[in-house]
Every structure is written in structure tokens, then in C-alpha cells.
Amino acid sequence: MLLNLMEIRIGNWVKQRGWRLGPTVGILLLTTVPAPAMALEIIGNYIQPGQHFPHSGEVALNPPTTVVGTGNIQDVFAAAAAAWESRFTDPYTVTINYGWGHTPASDGVTYASRFDATTGRVAEAEIRFTNTLNRPGRVWFLDPTPRQGEEYGPIKSVAADLGGGTLNTGRWAYAISQPPGFPGTQQPGGSYSGSDTSLLDNAVHEIGHALNIYYSRLQSADIGNDGDVDILHGPFAGTQIPYSSAGGGHPVLPYPQGAMVMHGYQPSVGMHHGVLSDADVLLAAEVSGFKRVNLDSVSYTSLADFSDHSILTLNGDARVAGNVLQLTPDQPGRAGSAFLTVPYHITPKTSIETAFSFSTGGVNGNGTKGADGFAFVIQNDPRGQSALGNSGEGLGFGLSKTGSNLVPPISHSLAIEFDTHQNAFDGNGNHVAFVADGDVARHGNLASPSFSLNDDVVHYVWIDYDPVSRLWEVFLNASNTKPSTPLISDSIDILGLLGPDAYFGFSAGTGDQGLRTRLS
């Protein structure tokens, strides 16, 4: 069986139509809950004045003598780091040595000190902020409350459809009050124009540079520049950041005042309070190879293929060969599962939208004798991402009434099974059904498609969950057009069944006859 996972969305009932995902393997989760515990971690190491920066060897300088605001560089840097950490939930750690220094060409500079040999991402970086701004009349604004933003108005956004759907491409928050000693003039409509340079915005920008330096994926003109970044094949397939030579080769996106120079993240100068747009985050994800991305009310997990399966836990007979995930080989009595290592939080408002394509065939391509099938599984079993059920009729997640060395089914689970073999308790050997808590003998609303699931032909599946009605709908088609009527539907309270956390993945099992189950 060849399974092409296209898209899974989970959210607080925020419908965002228009995303077009091709063969990219991905899981899209619409949610506003906090990021999982395993996530990007930015370790900031402040280099005290008089100490040497470990990469450049330069001596750290004293803080600037003329500033606006009573904040300090450590708190501001921590807030900027948190802005990025909340956007990427990949389990990855980067150390950034930062402090005041001499940077005559800019307000701040970033260097990559060390790369991770496995991921190609920067593992250690150096950021030096100038202690004397190089533009006359400008001073640093050191926000005393960098995580609150009480000096600013509401965050505003501008949206654009970049080919893969509508997302915000620019976000900003003008200053609405003048902090004590803050130079500048209040403008009509609440905007603010002043001779300031926000250290928070600059830190967000420079940390973005550190995250975007990726030695094996150089969409940039050079390794330290934002450059020409095209996310056509990034997390949202079909989305493209238009390239322009304006702004030193930075992409240009729509902005209220006309054309905005996009630095890959929020511009470093001005009162923006360190806000990041969806486009900022997607650009960084593409350059840095991050796969778990939080957008506004959206988190997304992307796998171009399975050559890098670091965010998955493979169990039983599940293996990766090249860029293909094989859940079971074409041998009898096998079981395998694969789950995202990090669970996601479920709330009463969580909605789910899933789409994938698959093809299923029996042993050596014999499409009439393959057994037993596979399932899409959402679960909160005590075994977590390592959960695995029985082979054969258990389909890798459920009970089994035959065989030896039986294991418990995956509990606290909802499975949507695609069964290719008739057992004693099955209505037939070609059906789709809901199964709760791994009890494969008790089906919910079993139904058969108009075609064989076991014919080695690609078929398409869509799965939707409405938290208001608690209604699950499963659509199945031989073409990539979602039918207007579901094949099966049922009312199932996902929060009541699973609890507040859930692992997403697939399982498969073979019985007396083999069935090779592969995801790619």
C-alpha cells in the first residue's frame, strides 16, 4: 500500500479555505494552544562587557550611554527568543552568544559559529548589537516590558493570497504613547514616527538570521543574507514569496503603505513590538528546514518525504527505506505503527481536517489477496508515540482474537480503518469504519466504497471533525475531488474519548497473507 499523506488540520474552529497541498507529506494543525514541551529552544548567553565573544574574539563593550526606556538587553533578548520559540515546535536547541559590540555597518550582526552535522541548521551563533548607532539622531529603545507592549496599539495585519491560500504577510503595531524621554512625534491616527531603533525588533531580526543560516539549503544570495527565498516547495505547497531586487535582494510583499521590504522576518527598525507575520515564519521554516510550524491559530507539520523522519516514532515492523515509510512488509503476521513524537492538545473547540491518498495491493502486487489493512489513528494510549496493537485483524492498533503473543490494543483511541480482508466479525472484506479503543469487532457505521481498496490504484480520503456537532465525516473517491456526500459519518466526542492530548499517526497489520504498507 502506498499512502500519500497530504494534509491534517486541527484547530479552534478556524476555517481557512484555499490551501492547496500536493504530494508534500504534512500534518496541519489549527490550534491556539501553547506549543508542545518538545520545541525549539534558544539558549541566550549574554557576553558581559570586557569578555570576549567566542566566535569573533572581539571584546564585548559597555551598554550605550544614551537610550530610551529602562529595559535591559537580557530581558529584551529573551522576549525576542520567545517570539521565535513559540513559532517552531521542532525539538531543536540553538545557543546564541549575544551582547554589545562594535558593528559600524549595521545595528546588529549575526555569525554562525557552529552547525549541526545532522540537520544542517546552525547550532551556535553570535549576535553583536552596536553600542553606538550609526544613524544620526537615533537611539536604542530598551522596552522595560518587552512581552507586554502597552506602548503600542492593536497588532494589525495585511493579508495576501500567495498561491497556496490567504495568510498574513505583514504585521505591525505602532506606538500610541510616548515613553518618558522618547524622541519623536505622535502622528494622526495613532501612528508614531520617531528617531528610535527598537532593540526588540532588532533582536527578533538577528535571531531570525541565526535560525535562517542553513549550510545545506542555500536559497540565499550568501549564507548570512535573507536573500532570494522561495517557499514554493515549503510547508504550504503552492505558496510562493515573490522575489524582487528591492531591498538588497529581499522578497517584497504587500503592505498598507504600498510595497514593504520583507527581511524574512519583521524589519529591524521601527516600533513594531517584535511581531512576526505568517510569511516571516514560513520563510524561516523553508530556509532552516523546520517541519513543525505555528502560524496565527495554525500549527503545521511538514515532511517533504520520510528521508528525515526525526519527528516520527516508528514501532514494530515500521521502517524507513530511502524516503519511504513502510509500516509492514509483504509478509504474514506483521504489525507496525508510526506516530508523531510530540502530542497535540485537544480542546472543546478543536476542529480536524485530514486529507491523504493511498494505493493498496496484496503480496507481490496481487491486488486480490492482501490482508489485512491499515488505519488512520488518533490516540492517547499510555504508551504514547510507542503504541502498537496486534497484527492481522488488529491492523496494528486493535485487538486480535487469534494468534499468539498478543498485546493490548491502543486504548483511548479513535481509528478509521481501511480493511481489505473479511474476518468473522466483518461485514465484508472491503470496507471503511470507525473503531474506538481498538475493539475491531465493534464497528461504527461500516460502509464499502464503489471500488476495491485493494486494487493497486491511488484513491483519496478526506476526514473532517466539527467540534460543535461532534460529527466525523469520511469522504472517499477514486479521483482527487472531494465528494459532496461522505461515505461514513458518526457523532463521536474526541475530547471525551481521548482526553486533552493526542498522538497522530498510522498503523497497519498483516494476517495469513502479506500486505506491504508504505507511506511516501
C-alpha positions as CSV (number, residue, x, y, z in Angstrom):
1,M,0.0,0.0,0.0
2,L,1.3,3.4,-1.0
3,L,0.0,6.2,1.2
4,N,0.5,9.9,0.4
5,L,-0.4,12.0,3.4
6,M,-1.4,15.4,2.1
7,E,-2.9,17.4,5.0
8,I,-4.2,17.2,8.5
9,R,-5.6,20.3,10.1
10,I,-6.6,20.7,13.7
11,G,-8.0,23.9,15.1
12,N,-10.2,26.0,17.3
13,W,-12.9,26.1,14.6
14,V,-11.0,28.5,12.4
15,K,-11.8,27.7,8.8
16,Q,-9.1,28.8,6.3
17,R,-10.1,27.6,2.9
18,G,-7.9,27.6,-0.2
19,W,-4.8,25.7,0.9
20,R,-3.6,23.5,-2.0
21,L,-1.2,20.8,-0.9
22,G,0.3,18.4,-3.4
23,P,2.4,15.4,-2.7
24,T,4.1,17.0,0.2
25,V,3.7,14.9,3.3
26,G,2.3,17.1,6.0
27,I,0.2,17.5,9.0
28,L,-1.5,20.8,9.5
29,L,-2.9,21.6,13.0
30,L,-5.1,24.7,13.6
31,T,-4.7,25.5,17.2
32,T,-4.1,28.4,19.6
33,V,-2.9,26.2,22.5
34,P,0.7,26.6,23.8
35,A,3.5,24.8,21.9
36,P,4.3,21.2,22.9
37,A,7.0,20.7,25.5
38,M,9.5,19.4,23.0
39,A,10.1,22.5,20.8
40,L,12.7,24.9,19.6
41,E,14.9,26.2,22.4
42,I,17.0,29.3,22.1
43,I,19.7,29.5,24.8
44,G,20.9,33.0,25.2
45,N,24.3,33.6,26.6
46,Y,24.9,37.3,27.4
47,I,28.6,38.2,27.0
48,Q,29.5,40.7,29.7
49,P,31.4,43.8,28.9
50,G,35.1,43.1,28.8
51,Q,34.6,39.4,28.0
52,H,35.5,38.0,24.5
53,F,32.8,36.8,22.1
54,P,33.7,33.1,21.5
55,H,33.3,33.2,17.7
56,S,34.9,36.5,16.6
57,G,37.1,37.0,19.6
58,E,36.1,40.6,19.9
59,V,35.7,42.2,23.3
60,A,32.2,42.9,24.4
61,L,31.5,46.6,25.0
62,N,29.5,48.5,27.7
63,P,25.8,49.2,27.0
64,P,25.1,52.5,25.2
65,T,25.1,55.6,27.4
66,T,22.1,57.2,25.7
67,V,18.9,55.1,25.4
68,V,15.2,55.4,25.7
69,G,13.3,53.2,28.1
70,T,14.5,51.5,31.3
71,G,14.8,47.9,29.9
72,N,17.9,45.8,29.6
73,I,19.4,43.7,26.8
74,Q,18.9,40.4,28.6
75,D,15.1,40.8,29.0
76,V,14.7,42.1,25.5
77,F,16.7,39.3,24.0
78,A,14.7,36.7,26.0
79,A,11.4,38.2,24.7
80,A,12.7,38.1,21.1
81,A,13.8,34.5,21.5
82,A,10.4,33.6,22.9
83,A,8.7,35.1,19.8
84,W,10.6,32.5,17.7
85,E,10.3,29.6,20.1
86,S,6.5,29.9,20.0
87,R,6.6,29.6,16.2
88,F,8.6,26.3,15.8
89,T,7.9,23.2,17.8
90,D,10.7,21.1,16.3
91,P,12.7,19.6,19.2
92,Y,15.9,21.6,18.5
93,T,18.3,23.7,20.5
94,V,20.5,26.6,19.4
95,T,22.9,28.6,21.6
96,I,23.3,32.3,20.8
97,N,26.1,34.3,22.4
98,Y,25.0,38.0,22.3
99,G,26.0,41.3,23.7
100,W,27.0,44.9,22.9
101,G,29.8,45.4,20.4
102,H,31.2,47.5,17.6
103,T,29.2,47.0,14.4
104,P,29.9,50.0,12.2
105,A,27.9,48.7,9.2
106,S,24.6,48.0,10.9
107,D,22.7,48.0,14.1
108,G,23.4,44.3,14.7
109,V,25.4,41.5,13.1
110,T,25.0,37.7,13.2
111,Y,27.6,35.0,12.7
112,A,27.2,31.2,12.6
113,S,29.7,29.7,15.0
114,R,28.8,26.0,14.7
115,F,26.5,23.8,12.6
116,D,24.6,20.7,13.5
117,A,26.0,18.0,11.2
118,T,22.7,16.1,11.1
119,T,20.2,18.8,10.4
120,G,22.4,21.4,8.7
121,R,21.0,24.1,11.0
122,V,23.1,26.5,13.0
123,A,23.7,25.1,16.4
124,E,25.6,28.1,17.9
125,A,25.6,31.7,16.7
126,E,27.0,35.1,17.7
127,I,25.0,38.3,17.7
128,R,26.6,41.7,18.4
129,F,24.4,44.8,18.8
130,T,26.1,48.1,18.2
131,N,26.5,50.3,21.3
132,T,26.7,53.4,19.1
133,L,24.0,53.6,16.4
134,N,25.4,54.6,13.0
135,R,22.5,56.9,12.0
136,P,22.4,60.4,13.4
137,G,19.7,61.3,15.8
138,R,18.7,57.6,16.6
139,V,18.9,55.9,19.9
140,W,18.1,52.5,21.2
141,F,14.6,51.9,22.7
142,L,15.0,49.4,25.5
143,D,11.5,48.2,26.2
144,P,11.1,47.7,30.0
145,T,8.2,45.3,29.4
146,P,9.1,43.6,26.1
147,R,6.5,40.9,26.4
148,Q,3.5,43.2,27.0
149,G,3.6,46.0,24.5
150,E,1.5,48.6,26.4
151,E,3.2,51.4,24.4
152,Y,1.6,50.0,21.2
153,G,-1.8,49.9,19.6
154,P,-3.5,46.7,18.4
155,I,-1.4,44.5,16.2
156,K,-2.6,45.0,12.6
157,S,-2.1,42.6,9.7
158,V,-2.2,42.7,5.9
159,A,-3.2,39.5,4.1
160,A,-2.4,38.2,0.6
161,D,-3.0,35.1,-1.3
162,L,0.4,34.0,-2.5
163,G,-0.9,31.0,-4.4
164,G,-1.4,28.5,-1.6
165,G,-4.1,30.4,0.3
166,T,-4.6,33.6,2.3
167,L,-2.2,34.3,5.1
168,N,-0.9,37.5,6.8
169,T,2.2,38.8,5.0
170,G,2.8,41.8,7.2
171,R,2.1,42.7,10.9
172,W,2.8,45.8,12.9
173,A,1.9,47.7,16.0
174,Y,2.6,51.4,16.0
175,A,3.4,53.2,19.3
176,I,0.4,55.1,20.6
177,S,2.1,56.8,23.6
178,Q,5.4,58.5,24.2
179,P,7.5,56.8,26.9
180,P,9.4,59.2,29.1
181,G,12.3,60.7,27.1
182,F,11.1,59.0,23.9
183,P,12.1,61.2,20.9
184,G,9.6,61.6,18.1
185,T,6.2,62.9,17.3
186,Q,2.7,61.4,17.6
187,Q,1.1,61.2,14.2
188,P,-2.6,61.4,13.2
189,G,-4.5,58.1,13.6
190,G,-2.3,56.8,16.3
191,S,0.8,56.0,14.3
192,Y,4.2,57.0,15.6
193,S,7.2,58.3,13.9
194,G,10.3,58.9,15.9
195,S,14.1,58.7,16.0
196,D,14.1,55.3,17.7
197,T,15.5,51.9,17.0
198,S,13.8,49.1,18.8
199,L,16.2,46.6,20.3
200,L,13.3,44.1,20.5
201,D,12.6,44.3,16.8
202,N,16.3,44.2,16.0
203,A,16.8,41.2,18.2
204,V,13.9,39.4,16.5
205,H,15.5,40.1,13.2
206,E,19.0,39.0,14.2
207,I,17.8,35.8,15.8
208,G,15.9,35.1,12.6
209,H,19.2,35.4,10.8
210,A,20.7,32.8,13.2
211,L,17.8,30.4,12.5
212,N,17.9,31.0,8.8
213,I,21.6,30.2,8.3
214,Y,21.4,26.7,6.8
215,Y,24.5,25.4,5.1
216,S,22.9,22.7,3.0
217,R,19.9,24.7,1.8
218,L,21.1,28.0,0.4
219,Q,18.2,29.8,-1.2
220,S,20.1,33.0,0.0
221,A,22.5,35.0,-2.1
222,D,25.0,34.3,0.6
223,I,25.0,32.4,3.8
224,G,24.3,35.4,6.1
225,N,21.8,37.2,4.0
226,D,18.0,36.8,3.8
227,G,18.2,36.8,0.0
228,D,16.1,35.1,-2.5
229,V,13.8,32.8,-0.6
230,D,11.1,30.9,-2.5
231,I,8.8,28.7,-0.4
232,L,7.1,27.1,-3.5
233,H,8.0,23.7,-2.1
234,G,7.8,24.7,1.5
235,P,5.2,23.9,4.2
236,F,2.3,25.3,2.2
237,A,2.8,23.8,-1.3
238,G,1.8,26.3,-3.9
239,T,2.6,29.3,-1.8
240,Q,5.4,31.5,-3.2
241,I,7.0,34.6,-1.8
242,P,7.5,36.9,-4.8
243,Y,11.2,37.8,-5.4
244,S,12.3,41.4,-6.0
245,S,15.7,43.0,-6.3
246,A,14.4,45.8,-4.0
247,G,15.9,46.0,-0.5
248,G,19.1,44.2,-1.4
249,G,17.5,41.1,-2.8
250,H,14.8,40.6,-0.2
251,P,11.4,39.4,-1.2
252,V,8.7,42.1,-1.4
253,L,5.2,41.5,0.0
254,P,2.0,43.7,0.0
255,Y,1.9,46.3,2.8
256,P,-0.6,49.0,3.6
257,Q,1.8,51.8,2.5
258,G,2.5,50.1,-0.8
259,A,5.4,47.7,-1.1
260,M,7.2,46.5,2.0
261,V,10.7,45.2,2.0
262,M,10.4,41.8,3.7
263,H,13.5,40.8,5.6
264,G,12.4,37.2,6.1
265,Y,11.0,38.5,9.4
266,Q,9.8,41.8,10.8
267,P,12.0,44.8,9.8
268,S,14.6,45.7,12.4
269,V,13.9,49.4,12.6
270,G,10.7,51.0,13.9
271,M,8.1,50.5,16.6
272,H,6.7,47.1,15.7
273,H,7.0,45.3,19.0
274,G,8.7,42.2,17.6
275,V,5.6,40.8,15.8
276,L,6.1,38.1,13.2
277,S,3.8,37.5,10.2
278,D,2.9,34.1,8.8
279,A,5.2,34.8,5.8
280,D,8.1,35.6,8.1
281,V,7.7,32.2,9.8
282,L,7.2,30.3,6.5
283,L,10.3,31.9,5.1
284,A,12.3,30.9,8.1
285,A,10.9,27.3,8.1
286,E,11.8,26.9,4.4
287,V,15.4,28.1,4.8
288,S,16.0,26.3,8.1
289,G,14.2,23.0,7.3
290,F,11.9,23.3,10.3
291,K,8.9,21.0,10.0
292,R,6.6,22.0,12.9
293,V,5.4,25.5,12.4
294,N,2.9,27.6,14.4
295,L,1.2,30.3,12.4
296,D,-1.6,32.5,13.6
297,S,-4.1,29.9,15.1
298,V,-2.3,27.4,12.9
299,S,0.5,24.9,13.5
300,Y,1.8,22.8,10.7
301,T,3.9,19.7,10.4
302,S,5.6,19.1,7.1
303,L,7.6,16.2,5.7
304,A,8.7,16.5,2.1
305,D,9.4,12.8,2.3
306,F,10.5,10.3,5.0
307,S,14.3,10.6,4.4
308,D,14.3,12.7,7.6
309,H,11.8,11.1,10.0
310,S,13.2,12.6,13.2
311,I,9.8,13.8,14.3
312,L,8.3,10.3,14.0
313,T,8.5,7.3,16.3
314,L,8.5,4.0,14.4
315,N,7.2,0.9,16.1
316,G,7.1,-2.8,15.4
317,D,7.8,-3.6,11.7
318,A,7.7,0.1,10.6
319,R,10.9,1.0,8.8
320,V,12.2,3.8,6.6
321,A,13.9,2.8,3.3
322,G,15.2,5.8,1.4
323,N,12.4,8.3,1.5
324,V,9.6,5.8,2.0
325,L,8.0,4.8,5.3
326,Q,7.0,1.1,5.3
327,L,4.6,0.1,8.1
328,T,4.5,-3.6,7.3
329,P,6.5,-5.8,4.8
330,D,4.7,-8.2,2.5
331,Q,5.0,-11.0,5.0
332,P,2.3,-12.6,7.2
333,G,1.8,-11.8,10.9
334,R,3.4,-8.4,10.9
335,A,2.3,-5.1,12.6
336,G,3.7,-1.6,12.5
337,S,2.8,1.9,13.5
338,A,4.2,5.4,13.2
339,F,3.2,8.4,15.3
340,L,4.3,12.0,15.6
341,T,6.6,12.0,18.6
342,V,5.1,15.2,20.1
343,P,1.4,15.1,21.0
344,Y,-1.1,17.9,20.4
345,H,-3.5,19.5,22.7
346,I,-7.3,18.9,22.2
347,T,-9.9,21.4,23.4
348,P,-13.7,21.6,23.1
349,K,-13.1,23.9,20.1
350,T,-10.7,21.7,18.3
351,S,-11.6,21.0,14.7
352,I,-9.8,18.5,12.4
353,E,-9.4,18.3,8.7
354,T,-7.4,15.5,7.1
355,A,-6.7,14.5,3.6
356,F,-4.4,11.8,2.2
357,S,-4.1,9.5,-0.8
358,F,-3.2,5.8,-0.9
359,S,-2.9,2.7,-3.0
360,T,-3.2,-0.8,-1.6
361,G,-2.1,-4.1,-3.2
362,G,-1.5,-7.6,-2.0
363,V,1.7,-9.7,-1.9
364,N,3.9,-9.0,-4.9
365,G,1.2,-6.8,-6.5
366,N,-1.5,-9.4,-6.2
367,G,-4.3,-6.9,-5.5
368,T,-6.9,-9.5,-4.6
369,K,-5.3,-11.3,-1.7
370,G,-3.7,-8.7,0.5
371,A,-4.6,-8.7,4.2
372,D,-5.5,-7.1,6.5
373,G,-5.4,-3.3,6.0
374,F,-4.4,-0.1,7.6
375,A,-5.8,2.7,9.8
376,F,-5.5,6.4,10.5
377,V,-5.2,6.6,14.3
378,I,-5.6,9.4,16.8
379,Q,-4.7,8.2,20.3
380,N,-3.7,9.0,23.9
381,D,-2.6,5.5,24.9
382,P,-0.3,5.3,28.0
383,R,2.4,4.1,25.6
384,G,2.2,7.4,23.8
385,Q,4.1,7.6,20.5
386,S,5.3,4.0,21.0
387,A,1.8,2.5,21.0
388,L,1.3,-0.6,18.8
389,G,-1.5,-3.1,18.7
390,N,-1.8,-6.6,17.1
391,S,-1.2,-7.9,13.6
392,G,-3.8,-9.4,11.4
393,E,-7.3,-8.3,12.2
394,G,-5.9,-5.9,14.7
395,L,-4.5,-3.7,11.8
396,G,-1.6,-2.6,14.1
397,F,-3.9,-0.8,16.5
398,G,-6.6,-3.2,17.7
399,L,-7.5,-6.4,19.5
400,S,-6.9,-9.8,18.0
401,K,-8.9,-12.9,18.7
402,T,-6.4,-15.2,17.0
403,G,-2.7,-15.8,17.1
404,S,-0.2,-15.8,19.9
405,N,1.9,-13.3,21.8
406,L,-1.0,-10.9,21.8
407,V,-0.6,-7.3,23.1
408,P,-3.1,-4.8,24.4
409,P,-4.9,-2.7,21.8
410,I,-4.2,1.0,21.5
411,S,-6.5,2.5,24.2
412,H,-8.1,6.0,24.3
413,S,-8.1,5.9,20.6
414,L,-10.2,6.6,17.5
415,A,-9.2,4.7,14.4
416,I,-10.6,5.0,10.9
417,E,-9.8,1.6,9.4
418,F,-9.5,0.7,5.7
419,D,-10.0,-3.0,5.8
420,T,-9.1,-5.3,2.9
421,H,-9.9,-8.7,4.4
422,Q,-13.1,-10.2,5.7
423,N,-12.8,-11.6,9.2
424,A,-15.6,-13.4,11.1
425,F,-16.9,-10.2,12.6
426,D,-16.6,-8.1,9.4
427,G,-19.5,-7.3,7.2
428,N,-17.2,-7.7,4.1
429,G,-13.5,-7.6,3.1
430,N,-13.7,-4.1,1.5
431,H,-14.9,-1.5,4.0
432,V,-14.2,1.7,5.9
433,A,-15.3,2.1,9.5
434,F,-14.8,3.9,12.8
435,V,-13.3,1.9,15.7
436,A,-13.0,3.1,19.3
437,D,-10.4,1.9,21.8
438,G,-9.0,-0.8,19.4
439,D,-12.1,-3.0,19.6
440,V,-12.0,-4.1,15.9
441,A,-15.1,-6.4,16.3
442,R,-17.3,-3.3,17.0
443,H,-17.5,-1.1,14.0
444,G,-19.1,2.3,13.8
445,N,-21.1,2.9,10.6
446,L,-19.3,0.4,8.3
447,A,-19.6,1.1,4.6
448,S,-18.0,0.0,1.4
449,P,-16.7,2.2,-1.4
450,S,-17.8,1.6,-5.0
451,F,-14.3,0.4,-5.8
452,S,-11.8,-2.1,-4.3
453,L,-9.4,-0.8,-1.7
454,N,-7.0,-3.5,-2.7
455,D,-6.6,-2.8,-6.4
456,D,-3.2,-1.0,-6.5
457,V,-4.9,2.2,-7.7
458,V,-4.5,5.5,-6.0
459,H,-7.5,6.6,-4.0
460,Y,-8.2,9.8,-2.0
461,V,-9.5,10.3,1.5
462,W,-10.8,13.4,3.4
463,I,-11.7,13.3,7.1
464,D,-13.4,16.2,8.9
465,Y,-14.4,16.7,12.5
466,D,-16.8,19.5,13.7
467,P,-16.5,20.2,17.4
468,V,-19.9,21.9,17.6
469,S,-21.9,18.9,16.3
470,R,-19.1,16.4,17.2
471,L,-19.6,14.9,13.8
472,W,-17.0,13.0,12.0
473,E,-17.2,12.6,8.2
474,V,-15.1,10.4,6.0
475,F,-15.1,11.1,2.2
476,L,-13.5,8.6,-0.3
477,N,-13.0,9.0,-4.0
478,A,-11.1,7.5,-6.9
479,S,-10.1,11.0,-8.1
480,N,-8.7,14.0,-6.2
481,T,-12.1,15.7,-6.0
482,K,-13.8,15.7,-2.6
483,P,-17.3,14.3,-2.9
484,S,-20.3,16.3,-1.6
485,T,-21.5,13.3,0.5
486,P,-19.4,11.4,3.0
487,L,-19.0,7.6,2.7
488,I,-19.4,7.3,6.5
489,S,-20.2,9.7,9.4
490,D,-20.7,9.4,13.1
491,S,-21.0,11.6,16.2
492,I,-18.0,10.9,18.4
493,D,-16.7,13.2,21.2
494,I,-13.0,13.2,20.5
495,L,-12.1,15.0,23.7
496,G,-14.2,12.7,25.8
497,L,-12.7,9.6,24.1
498,L,-9.1,10.6,24.1
499,G,-8.6,13.3,26.8
500,P,-6.7,16.5,26.3
501,D,-3.7,15.2,24.4
502,A,-3.4,13.2,21.2
503,Y,-0.8,11.5,19.0
504,F,-1.5,11.3,15.3
505,G,-0.3,8.6,13.0
506,F,-1.0,5.4,11.1
507,S,-0.9,1.7,11.8
508,A,-1.1,-1.5,9.7
509,G,-1.2,-5.2,10.1
510,T,-0.9,-8.4,8.0
511,G,-2.5,-11.7,8.7
512,D,-2.2,-15.0,6.9
513,Q,-1.5,-13.1,3.7
514,G,1.1,-10.3,3.5
515,L,0.2,-6.7,2.6
516,R,3.1,-4.3,2.1
517,T,2.0,-1.0,3.6
518,R,4.1,2.0,2.6
519,L,3.8,5.8,3.1
520,S,5.8,8.2,0.9
